[in-house]
Amino acid sequence: MKYRVRLDLNFDSDSDALALMDYARGLSTRAVSINEGRDDEEISFCEIELCRHDEGLPCTRLDRLEVRKLR
């Protein structure tokens, strides 16, 4: 059994978003992915995006951290 946390938070401040990403990056060393390398894998990750949906524009991914042990 695993415990999963999912977050999707929008911030007005880039410093708040980066602070949460940094915190998640620190915790990622203790995170695990499930069935890594198999067809049914579930890779733990955290992402930060520049969201412009409020301007009618798409998001742009700025960074993505994946938890992989098999590399």
C-alpha positions in Angstrom: 0.0 0.0 0.0 1.2 3.5 -0.8 0.0 7.0 0.2 -0.5 9.4 -2.7 -0.7 13.2 -2.5 -1.9 15.1 -5.6 -1.8 18.9 -5.7 -2.7 21.4 -8.4 -2.2 24.9 -7.0 -2.0 28.2 -8.8 -0.1 31.1 -7.4 0.1 34.8 -8.3 3.7 34.8 -7.1 6.5 32.9 -8.8 8.4 32.8 -5.5 5.5 30.9 -3.8 5.4 28.4 -6.7 9.1 27.9 -6.7 9.1 27.4 -2.9 6.6 24.6 -3.2 8.5 23.0 -6.0 11.7 23.2 -4.0 10.0 21.6 -1.0 8.6 18.8 -3.2 12.0 18.3 -4.7 13.4 17.8 -1.2 10.8 15.2 -0.4 11.2 13.4 -3.7 14.2 11.5 -2.4 11.8 9.6 -0.2 9.2 9.1 -2.8 8.8 5.9 -4.9 7.4 5.0 -8.2 5.2 2.0 -8.7 6.1 -0.8 -11.2 8.8 1.2 -12.8 9.9 -0.1 -16.1 6.7 -2.1 -16.7 3.7 -1.4 -18.9 1.6 -0.5 -15.8 4.2 1.9 -14.2 3.1 4.9 -12.3 6.0 7.4 -12.0 6.0 9.9 -9.2 6.6 13.4 -10.4 6.2 17.1 -9.7 5.9 19.9 -12.3 5.9 23.6 -12.4 4.2 25.4 -15.2 3.6 29.0 -16.4 -0.2 28.9 -16.7 -1.7 31.5 -19.0 -5.2 30.2 -19.2 -6.4 33.4 -17.6 -5.0 35.1 -20.7 -6.5 32.6 -23.1 -3.1 31.1 -23.8 -1.8 27.5 -23.0 0.5 26.5 -20.2 4.3 26.2 -20.6 6.1 23.6 -18.5 9.1 25.1 -16.7 10.4 22.1 -14.9 9.5 18.4 -14.2 11.0 16.1 -11.7 10.4 12.4 -12.0 11.2 9.9 -9.3 13.0 7.0 -11.1 15.4 4.5 -9.6 16.1 2.3 -12.7 18.2 4.8 -14.7 
